[in-house]
C-alpha cells in the first residue's frame, strides 16, 4: 500500500495475531514511479521488533484454546464463497475478542479433538470428507456451532439440496430472505434478559431461513423492510437503546417464522445452528 495504518496500530494487530497462533502479513507496493518510502520500512521494524524480542519463546507453541474456528483452503472453483467465509471468521473473531475468549484458527481438521467447541463461521463450501470429519468429531462428544450457509455447497462450489450437516444442525435450508434489512428477536426469555428484548440487526451476516427438524428455535426473524408502512423508516441506524440489558436493539414491526438460535454473548452477530 502507499499508506499503511500507523505502526503502533499494526503492532497491536500483530500482537493479536500472535496471541491466536497466527502471524501478520503486510503488503507493501512501490509508488507508480517505482520508488518506495524509507519511512515505511522503519515502521515495519517498529512493528515486528517486539516479535523478534520474544521469538525464542514462540517456537513449538502448545495451544491452550478450547475453541477452534476452521478457515479451510478451497479450490478456485469455490472462490465465490471465499469472501463470505473469511467475513464469517472475522465476525466471530471480533465477537470472541470482545468477550475475551481464546480461540485458534484452524487451517485443517486434523486435530479437532483438541477443542471443546468447533465454530463453523459461515463456512459455506465444505467437501464430503470435511463433513465426515466434523460428524466424527460430534460423534466423539465434540460440540459444533455453525452460522449462515455452512455446508450448503461442496468444495467446488456446487450447491447441495440441503446443508451437508443438516442432520447435526436439526434444521433444513429453506431460503435466503433476500432483503437488505433483517433482524433477529430472541425468543428465549433468559437470553432476552441477558442480551436485549429488542430485535437485533444482523448487519454483517444476514440470517438464513431454515425449517426445524429437531432443533429448538431461540429466536425469530424480523423483516422490517417487508413490513414497513408509509410512516415507517427502516435503516440499520434505527437502534433504540435497551438500557436494562447489555446491548442495543433495532426498531422492528412484524415478526416472521422462526429461524435459528443465537448463542449467549454473541450480540446477534449471526443466526446460528447448534449441535452437540
PyMOL commands that set and color helices and strands:
alter all, ss='L'
color gray80, all
select helices_A, chain A and resi 7-19+38-57+76-98+112-114+128-139+166-169+189-194+224-227
alter helices_A, ss='H'
color red, helices_A
select strands_A, chain A and resi 67-70+103-106+117-120+143-147+171-176+183-186+200-201+208-212+219-222+255-258+272-275
alter strands_A, ss='S'
color yellow, strands_A
deselect
rebuild
show_as cartoon
